[in-house]
């Protein structure tokens, strides 16, 4: 692994129904202290989950260059947070942010997301579900979150309250509602401005093969030229095991679909390294049908992908690490392998069979990952 540039602490990595372990990550530059400022990526779990982690490991955030080491409480850690980055407004990605609103100490905290995501969050802060503790007004009280929209304009946006990092946001699909249509989630290219390197983080995402309007391909096209020198880590969900039927995925991935998405990425990496391959591109990419439960017949345009022999992709993703998250656990009390371990094992077996060279890891609550 090349020299790491960001520290990532996993406050929660699950996709439910365990409310104590939901999507929540804390990020800082490797060369800075936690006290200097933290970017919170998603906010499903928060201070309560972090408090339990600290009870098990009080030195999780310790400053190691002092004797004795300086230890921090969960509330102190969240006082260091300067901003939250939200992929979408489902409760398993923002519930702790809501519960903690108005009680977090430290500087005023900005909520960065696509404007539509912030508008969804605004419905929660409407003095009905929860008091209005967030605002679009920079002159409003400091105890209120400040909405800070990100724009899908192909550019990196500097985070005013966390200037060490810039973010490029790309909308992705997260299922379909008959009343409102396609539901948007986000993929984030998160770049350390000093190192000039980045990683890719997905919110919840529907497989392109089941989407009426495939959009994950746009993310892969942007990522491909950067792998692995500039971008060598991808965090992506895989909520369900292989046994889950496609029409019951609810806008999520299962191992076969994650394998297929990584194959699309591998082809895009091949194209970025061999531009002439585009000339032989086939416009057949498999059927794209809406699951029967949608009761709709949609015929979207196929996505162009090159036709390649499998051997052409062997080792093409060497140096890339894929971190699998958002696995949905079963809490039925039956003994056996945790669902997360089953799902990640299935993903690893399927991806390894393709010989792409990518390494597959599980994201576990309490992990400290260097990117």
N, C-alpha and C positions, 0 to 999 in steps of 0.2 A: 504494500500500500504506500502511495506517495505521502508526503508530509501532510498531516491533517490540518484543516483550517477552521473547522467548527466543532464545538462540543454540543451534543444533543442528549438530553436527559429525558427518558420516557416516563412521564407521570401516569399515562394510561395508553394502552394500545388496542384494547378490545373493541368490538363492534356491538356489544350488548349480548344478552340482557343484563349483565352484571354492571350495575350503575357505579360501582367502585373502580372500574377499569375501562374507561372510555377514552377516545382519542384525545391526547394532550401531550405536547412535547415542549420542552424549554431549550432554547438555543442561545449560544454566545460564541464569540470568536475564541479560538484556542489560546490566544495570547492575552486575553482579558480575564478579569475576575468576574464571578457571578454578580458581585456587588456593583460592578461598573454598568450593568444593564443587561436585561434578558428580553428576548423575543419569544413570546408564547405562540406556538403553532397549534391551532385548534384549542378547544377549551371544554371538552366533554367532562373529564375529571379535573380536579383542582386541589384546593388546599386540604380537603379531607383525605383524599387519596395520597397526597404528598406527605401528610402528617403520618399516615400509617407506614409509608416507605421509610421515613426518618426514624420511626420507632424501631424498625428492623435494622437500619443502617444509619446511625446518627452522623456518620462522616460522609454522607452522600455528596454534600456540597462543601466539604471542609476545605479551608485554605491550608495547604500542606506545608507552606514555607514558614509557618510560625509554630512555636512551641509554648503551650499545647496548641493543637490545631483550632482554628476558629470554626465554631459550628453555628448553623442557622436554623431557625424554626421555619415551618411551612409558611406562616404569615410573613416572615421576613423575606423569604425567597420571592413570594408574590409581590412584595413591595418593590423588588428590584425590576419587575416587569415593566417595560416601557410601552409595549404594544402587543396586541393580539392579531394574528393572521388567521382568517377564517375561510375555509373552502366553501362552506354552504351553511345554511341556518337550521339544519336538523338538530334536535335537542341533544343527541349523543355527541355533537361536536361543539355545543356552546352552553350546556346546562350549568356548568360550574361558573362560567362567566356571568350568567344571570344571577345565580344565587349569591355570588360575591359582590355584585354591583352595589356601589355606595359604601362598601366596607373595606376596600383595598387601600392600603396606605401607599405613600410614595408619590411620585409625579403623576399628573393626569395621564390616563392610558388611552391610546388610540385603537380603534377597531378597523383594521385594514381588510377589505374584501371588495369583490365586485359590487357595484351599487345595488343591484337587485338582491344580493345576499344581505346587505345592510338594511334594505327596506323590509326584507322578511324579518330580520332581527328587531326592527322597529315595532313590528306588531306585538312582540313580546313585551317590550318596554312601553306599554300603552295605558298604564294605570289600571289594567284589568287583570291580566295574567301576572304582571309584575309592575311595580312603580316605574315611572319614567325616569330612569337613571342613565340615560344616554342622550346625546344631543349632536346636531349638526353644527352648532354654534361654538366657535373657538372662544368666545367671551363668556360662555356659560360657566357654571360652577365647576371647580376642579374635581369634585367627587364624581362627576358624571363622565362616563366614557365619551370619547369624541369620535363620531363616525368619520372615516377617512377612506373614500372610495379609491379602488384600483381600476385601471382602464385597460380593456383588451385592445391595445393599439400596437402590439408587437414590440413595445419598448420596455426596458427595465425602469422601474419606478423606485426612486430612493425613498426610504421610510424616514420621514422627518424626525420622528422620536427615537429612531434606531438607525443612525446613519451608517453604521458599519455594513449594512446589508441592503441590497437592491433586489427587487422582485419583479419578474415577468409573469403575468397571470394569463392562463389560457382556459377558456370555458370547456368543460367536458360534460357529457350526458350522465345523468343519474336517475334514469327511469322516466316513465311517462304517466301522466295523470289525465284521465279522460276529460276532466273539467278545465284543466289549465295547460295541457300539452306537455312538452318536454321540460323536465326539471333540470336546472343547471347546477353543477358542482364546479370545482376548479382544480386545475393542476398548476403548481407553482414552481418556477425556476428560481431558486433562492441562491443568490450570489454574494460571496464575501468580497467586498469592494477592494480590500487590500490584497488578498491572494489572487483575485481574478478568477477564482474557481467557484463551482456551484454544485448543487444537488437538485434533484427533481422529486417533488412531493405531490402525490395525488390525494385529493379528497375521495369520496366515494365515486365509483365510476362504473358505468354500464359497458359491457363488451361491444365493440363496434359491430361485431357480427350479428348482434341482435338489435341494433339501433336503427331507427328510421332515418337518421341523419348522422352518419359516423363522424366523430370529431376527435377521438383519441389519436387517429392517424396524424392530425395536425401537430400534436405534442411530439410524437415520435420523429416527425420530419425535422422539428426544431432541435431535438436532442441529438439526433444521429451524428452530425458533424463534430460534436463536442466529446464524443465517447472514444477512449476513456480519459484522455489527458486533461480536459477541462471539466468533465462531468463523469464521475465514476460511482455514483450512488443514486439509487432510485428507491423511494418508499412508495409502495402501492398496496392497495387493499386486496384481499381475497377472502370474502366473507363466508363463503359456503364450501362444503366438501364436494367431491366429485359426484356423490350420489344425488345432489340437489338437481331437480328438473329445471330446465331453462326457463320455463314459464313461471317459476317460483323464485327467481333470483332477486326480484324487486330492485333492479338497477344496480346490481353488484356483480362481482366476478366470482367464478369458481376455478379450480386449478386448470381445467382444460382451456378455459378462456384466457387465463393469465398466460399460459404457455403460448397460445395463439397470438396474443398481443406482443409478447417478447419476440416471436418469430417475425412479426411485422416490423418491429424495431430493428431486428437483425438485418432484414432486407433493406431498410432505409439506411443503415450504416453501410451496407454494401454499396448502395447507390451513391452515397456521399463520397465514398472512396473510389468508385468506378463510375463516373458520370455517364459514360457511354452506355451503361446498362439500361438507362432510361429508354433508350431507343427501342429496346426489346420488351418494353413493359407490356404486360397483359392487363386488360381491363376486366378480367374475371376475378372476383375475390370471394366467391361463395355466396350462397343465398343470404339475403337480409330481410327477414320477415319479422313482423311484430308478433310476440307470443299470442296464442289464441285468446287468453283472458282479456286482451285489449279490445277484442272484437273489431279490429280494424285491419284493412288490407292496404298495406303501404308498399310502394315499389320505389325505394330510393335508388339513386344512381350508384353503381358499384365504385369502389375505390381502386385506383390504379396501383398495382404492385408488380414488381418484376418477377418473371418466371425464372427460378433458379434451381439448380440441382442442390439437394441437401448438403452435399460436400462443400459447396461454395460458402456455406455459412458456418462451417465448423471452426470454432475458436474465434469467431468474429467479434464476440462480446468479451474477450479476455480483458480482465482488469475492471469489469463492471460488477458491482454488488447490488443485488436486489433484496430489499428488506420487506418482508410480507407482514402486513398488519391488518387490523380491523376484522379479525376472525370472530365469528359469533359462537360463543360457548353454549353448551347445553348444561342447564342447572337442574337436571332432573334427579340428582342424587345417585345415579347409577355409577358403579365403579368402572374404570376403564381409562383409556388414553384421552387426555384433554383434546378437545376439538381443534385447538390451535396447533397442537403437535401433529394431529392427523392431516390437517389441511396443508401445513408447510411441508410435511413429508411427501404428500401427493404432488405438490408443486415441484419440489426438488426432483422427484423421480421423473416427472414428465419433461422438465426442462433439461435435466442431465441427458436424457435420451436423445435430445436434439443436438448435443455436443456443441453448443454455442459458446461455451467458455465462461458463461456468467455464473457467479456464485449466488446462492439463495440462502438468506438468513431469516430467522424468526425475530420479530420485534417483541420483546418481553417487558412487562411493567418493571420499572426500576433500573433498566439497562442504561448504561452510559456509553454512547456510541460516538466515536471520533470519525468525522467525515473528511 
